[in-house]
Amino acid sequence: MNIVSFDNNKMVNYTILDCYTDEPSGLGVPPYIGTYPRYIYGKLISKGYNVTYLSIDDVRLLKKYGNKQPVITEKQRSRIDVINTTKNSEDIVKILENTKKLVVVLGVHTPGKYLSAIPGTLREVQTLVEDIKCEKILTGPAASEFGTQLEGGRKSEAPNKEIWDAIDKNYFDVETFEKIDKYAASGAKLLEQLNFVENRIVELETGSGCYRDIGCSFCVEANKPTSFREQKSVVEETKALMGFGAKHFRLGKQTCIYSYKNGDATELEKLLKPLSELKPLTLHIDNANPARVTKEITELIVKYCTSGNIAAFGVESFDENVVEINNLNSTPETTMKAIKIINEIGAERGENGLPKFLPGINILFGLEGETKKTHEENISYLKRILEEDMLIRRINIRKVVAYPGTELHKRVGDKYVKKNSKYYWKWRNQIRQEIDYEMLRKLVPKDTILRGVVAEVYDGKTTFGRQIGTYPLIVGIKGRLELQKTYDVRITGHMLRSLVGEVNRKV
């Protein structure tokens, strides 16, 4: 393991280049602010180093557009590759000339679609940084044994060792909570270098690894040691972040919030209650294992968190054969029971216009044992949710990536992704049309007022925006609204996965 050596020259200039991260247990793609750059920043400044934060958008703007934002006509889409520049963008040439050590944070393990950002691929980032004259350090998920991949169903990318002076996910030795807690609060100062901090949502880490002895066949989290972060440390970091303008938070850097401190509801309340008392505008969660859902913990989440909250269930498949072969974390009937519990407690509509707390479902194509019957089972259970008048906030469908080191990679790799690829579009489209659309109409009826929608991007003469939170719904609004401003929006129609609305008032 290479751990950064802190020499006596405190004037060494470090630059953190955030190319964004997306893992099963954590998201760092804008509008999210991930943990990796914050922790590293906190450690470096605590040792007296000069540290600058750049986004990949800053470097793209320099290399692709001569550091001038491209002019967007009313017929064009926003250039989301360069929309998330930092306050340091204008000085980037000088910053890079003075950089002695470039720390690149990069890696996607759960590929998705992003409304207003594009995470960097290794191929792109290596091209962007190879001519920068300094020591180059690759860290984050891409520096792990799993590599990185921005598209589902494809093989992971591995770094070109000739470009990097060091490749290590834990290069800066801020992986254990004992060490993280020394630097997390001081890392909040990184927010000073961001634009529109008030519209960013911060990932807060509560745990590491998976409580299951043997994890799901495709997942990289089971290889990490299982541990939980102390409540006091999370609260102190949150206070520090709010001191630098953060208003929105997600307890997202974990695999199952219901398993926090071994599923002890009293311990979870010791975390949620003081966080709620800080009065953040958003306090949401992310991952939850359906098999761990209880009424007691669900009631705590509804009591202390803000509306529009989602428990992202890693269901992956409702085919019992696929569940067994891939050691998935919940049986179909257990998942249905968990969906019912959360609906009974959390389906009441909250202050932002959405139900207070609902489940979301992840479906994976390409798992070992997948057949046409798998899709039939998925459709059957999803229709049952509709028929039993239960709500789910979103269905996330993607192709699995067989990362090196996982059981899926060892046993079959991408065999089933290739075998069934000809069916995926048809399967996906059926779920979107027969389930998503109907669910969305029930979830957000016409004339619902969604409060706090942030205008993010243009597509021609349409503005797309979202509320700030976990897996927010996209709303299309006619006209080109001022971006990064907040609006209350009245819903006027529904698409397959998004909404159509009109401004009710500007906040």
N, C-alpha and C positions, 0 to 999 in steps of 0.2 A: 504494500500500500504506500503510495506517495502522499505524504502530508506536507503542506506548504511550510517551508522553513522561514521563520521570521527573523531576518538578519537585523543588524544594528542600524541599517540605513532606513530610517523611518520615512524618508521622502520618496521611496519607491512608489511610482504611480501605477495603480491597478485600475483596469477598466473591466467592469462586469458587462458582458454582452448577453442580454436575455433574448434567446431565440424561442422561448416559450416551451412549456412542458404539459403533457397530458398523460396521466397514469390512472390505473384503476382506483388509486387512493388519493389522487390530488390533481387539481387543475391550475395551470398557470398561464392560460391563453387569455388575452384581454377580452372582456373587461376584468377578468380575474388577475389578481396579483399573487403569484406563486410563492412558495416557501424558500426554494433554493437561493434565489438572488438575495432575499432579505437576510437569511442566515449568514451567507458568505459576507455580505456587506457589513453586518453587525460584527463579525469576527475581525474583519480587516480594519475597520475604523477603531475598534477597541484596542488594537495593537499599534495604532498611530499612523497607519498608512493613508495616503491620499487615494480615495476611491471614487470613481465616476461610474454612473450607470447609463448604459445605452440599450436601446431595443434594436432588434434586427431591422425594424422599420427605418431607424436612423441610418443604418449602414446601407440598406437598399436605396434609400433616397439619395445618398451620396453617390453610390456606384452606378445606379441605373438612371438617375435623373439630374445629376450634377448638383444635388442638394437643393433643388427647387421643386416644390410641390407641383405635380402635373395639373394643368387646367382641365377641369371636368365640365363638359357642356351639359345642357339640360336633357340630352338624350343618352348620356352615358351613366355608367355605374361608378360609385365611389371606388377609388383605388385602395382596397383594403390591405394591400401589401405595404403601404406607407402611411396609413392613417393613424398609427399608434406611435408617433414620434415623441421623444421626450423633450424636456426643457433644454437639454444639451445639444439638440440637433444642429443649431446654427454654428456651434463651436466644434463640430465633430472632427474636422481636419486637424485642428490644433490638439484636440484630445488624443486622437490616434497617434499623432507624431510624438507626443509626450508619454504614451503608454509604454511601460516596461513589461508588464504582465497582463495579458488579455485572458480573462476568465469567461469561457463560453458555456452558458447554461442551455441545454438542448435535450429534447427527447420526447417522443410520443409513443406510448404503449397502448393507448385506447383511441384509435383514430376516429375522428368525428368531423362534422361540418361546423364551420365557424362563421358567424354573421359578419364580424367586423375585424377579423385578424387572420393571418396565415402563419402558422408555425413554420420554422425553418426546417428543411431537410438537411441531412449531412452533406449531400451533394451541393446544394445551394450554398450552405454556410462555409464549407471548405473553399469554394470558389471566391466567396466574398472576403475571406480573411487571409488567404494564403500569401498575399503580397504585403501584409502589414508587418512591419519589422519590429518584432518583439517576441517574448516568450508566449507561447499559446497553450492554454490549458483547457481541455475539454472535460466538462463535468455534467452532472445531471443524468437522467435516464439513458441517454445515448451512449454514455461512457460505461454503462453496465454490460454484463455479458449478453444481455438481450438485444442490444442495439436499439434502433428506432425505425418506425415506419409510419408515414402520414396517411397511407391508404390501406384499408382493410383488404385481406385476401392476398396481399403481396408479402414477399420475404423481407425480413428486416435489413436495414442498412447497417454496415459496420464502418467505423472510422478509418480513414487513410492515415496510417501511423507516421507517414513521412511529413505530414503537415503539423502534427501536434508534438509539443515537447513533453506533454504529460496527458494521459487519458485515465481518469479515475473518477467514478461516481462519488466517492467520498474523499476527494483530494484535500478538501479543507477540514476534514475531520469534524463535521458538525452533523453527525448522524444519530448519535445516542441522545436521549432527552436530557441527560445530565449536562452534556455539552451544548446542546441546542438552547437550553434555558439560560445559559450564560450570555448568549448573543442575540436571542430573538427580539427582546425589547429594544436593544440598541439598533437592530436592523430596521426598525420602523422608520428611522431617519431617511432611508432610501426614498420614501414617498415624496420628499421635498423635490426630487428630480423628475417627477411625473407630471404630466398634464391631466387635468380633469379628475383629480383624486376623488372628488365627491361622487363621481359616477363609476368608481372602481369597486369591486368586491374582493375582499381579502380572504384567502384560504388560511384557516387556523388548524394547526395539527394537534390531534388528540391521541393518536395511537399509531402503532406500526405493526405490520405483519397481519396474519390471519389467525384467529383463535383456533381454527381447525388444524388438526395434526397433519392431515393431507388435504391440500387445497384442490380447487378445480383444475382440470387438466391443462387449461390454456393460460392460467393466471400466474403473473410474476410475483404477486404479493406473498404467497405462501413461503417463498424462499427467505423472507426477512424474519428476524426474531420478533416475537410478539411482546410488545410492551405498551404501557399507557403513560401518557403525560399527566403530570399533576395539575389539578384545577388552578391552583394559585398562579402557576407559570403562564397558563393560557390567559387568565384574566389580566395579569400584569402586562403581557404582550399586547392584548387588546386595548388596554388603557393607553399604552405608548402609541399604538397605531392611530387611535382616535385623536391623540395630541397632534398628529401630523395631518389631520383632515379626513381620515377614513371614517365612513359612516355605515358601511355595509360589510357583513361578515358571513362566512359559511364554515361550519365545522365539517370540512371536506377532506382533510388529509387523514382519512381512516377508512377501513374496509367495512365496518359495521358499527354505527353509533349505538345500537342496542346492546352491543357487546362491550361497551366501555367499562373498564374495570370489572371484567367478567360478568357483565349484565346486572350489576348492582344498581338499582334505581336510586338509592340514597346517594351513591357516589355521583351519578349523572346529575342529580338535582344540585349537588354542590358545585357543579360546573355551570349548568344552565341558569340558575337563579342569579348569581352575581353578574354573569354576562348580560342578562336581561335588565338588571338594575342599572347598567351603564347606558341604557336607552339608545342602542344603535337603531338606525332606520330599518336595517335588515339583519335578522339573525336566523339563518337557515342551516340545514344539515345536508348530507349527501347520501352516502351508501348505507344500506341496511340489508341484512340477511333476513328473508321472510321467516325462516325457521326460528329466529330469535325475537320476533315481534311479540310484545306483551301489552296488555291494556294499561298497566301501571306506567310503563315507560312512554307509551304513546300519549297518555294524558299529560305527562311532564313536558313533552315536546310541544304539544298544543298550547299548554299554559304559558311557557316561557319564550317560545319562538314567535316570529312574525308570520303573517298570512302569506299564502302562496308557496308554502314549504312543501318539499317532496322527499320521500324516502325512496331512493333509487334502488330497486330490487334487481339484483343480478340473477334473474330467473334463467336466462339464456335459452331454455327450452322447456316446453311442456310435454315432451316425449319422454316417458318414463325410462325407456331403453337408453336414450341419449343421456339422461340424468345419471343413470347408474354407471354407464361406461366412463363418463367424464367426471364422475364424483362431484356433481354439481351440488350446491348448498341447500337445495330445498326441493321437495317433491311437489308436483302440481297441486295436490289437495292442501298441503301445508301453505303454499303460496296463496291459494284462494282464501284460506282462513285468515292469513295476515292482511290481505286486501280488505276483507270484511271488517276486521278490528279497526284498521285505520279509518275506513269510511264512517263507521259508527261514531268515532270520536272526533275526527278531523274534517268532515265534509261541510260543516257549517261555513257560510261565506264570511270572509273577514273584511278588514278595513280597506284593503287594497283592491277589492272587487273579486278576488279569487277565494276558493275554499281554503281554510286555514292550513290543512295538512292532508296530503293525499299520497298514495303510492305512485311510483313510476316503474316501468318494466323495461328491462334490457333483453333483447333477443339476439342471439348469435347464429349466423349461418356458418357452416363449415366444420362443426364439431364432429368428432369421431362417432360413427354409427348413424349419421343423418341420412334419412330417406324421404321419399314423398310423404310417408306417413307422419314424419316429424312436422311438416307444415300443416297437415290436416289436424294434428293434435293442437298445434299453436292456435290455429283459427278457431277450433272448437272451444278452447278455454277462454280465448279473448271474447268470443261471442257470448259465452256464458256470463262473463263479467257485465256485458251490456244488458243481457236478459235479466240478470238479478239486480239491475238498477244500481250498480256500484260504479264509482268513478275512478279513473286512473288519469294522472296528469299528463303523461306522455309515454309513448312507446319508442324506444331507441333501438334501431335495427342496424347491425353492421356485420361485416364479414370478419371472421376471426383471423388473427395473425399468429402463426405458430412460431413463437419466439424460441430461439435456442435455449436449452436448459429446462424448458417446460416438458411435462409429460406428453402433451399433445405433439410437440416437435419430435420427441424421442420415438413415439409409437407410429404416427401416421403423417406428421408434417402437414402439408396443405393438400393432401390427397382428396379430402371431401370437398374442399373449396373448389378444386378443379373439377371433380366429378359432377357436382351439382350446380356449377356456375350458370348453366343454361336455364335453370329454373328460378334463380334468385330475383330477377326483376319482376317476374310474374308473381312470385310469393310476396315480395315486398309491396307491390302495387295492390294486391288483394287486401293486405292488412291496412294499408293507407285508406283505401276506398271504403271498405266494409266496416272497419273498426275505428280508425283515427277520426274520420270525418264525423261519424255519428257521435263519438265520444266528445269531440270538441263542441258540437252543438249543445250537448247536455251540460258540458262544463262551463261554457261561456255563452249563454243565450244572447240573442240580439238585444240591444239597448243596455247591456251590462256596461258599467263605467269601470274601466281599469285605471287605477290611479298611479301616478309616478312612472309613466312610460318615457324612457329616454330615447330621443331620436338619434340613431346611430349611423345610418348609411342611406345613400340615394341609389335608386335604380330608375334612371330616366326621371320622370316627373313624380315618382312615388318615393316617399320616405318610409324606411323600415325602422321600427323601434322596438324596445323591450322594456319591461320592468327590470329592476335590478334584483337578482336573486338566483336561486338554483334552478337551472333549466327553464328560463322564462319563455313565455309564448311570444312569437314574433307577430307584430301587427303592422300591416301595410296601410299607409295613410296617403291619400291623394295630395299632391303638392310637395314642394321642397321646403320642409320645415327647417328652422335653424338647428343644426346638429349640436349634440351634447346638452340640449335644453330639455326640460322635463314637462310633460303634458299629461293631463287627464284625458282619456280617449273613450268615446262611446263606440261600442262594437256594432257594426252594421252588416257584417257578413262573415262567412267562413270559407276557407280553402281546405285542402286536405290536411295540412298540418299547421296552418297559420290563420290569422284573423285579419279582417278588414275593418277599419275604423275611421272615425273622424274626430278631430280635436274638439273636446268638450270645453276645455280651458287650458291656458298655459299656466304652469305653476310658478 
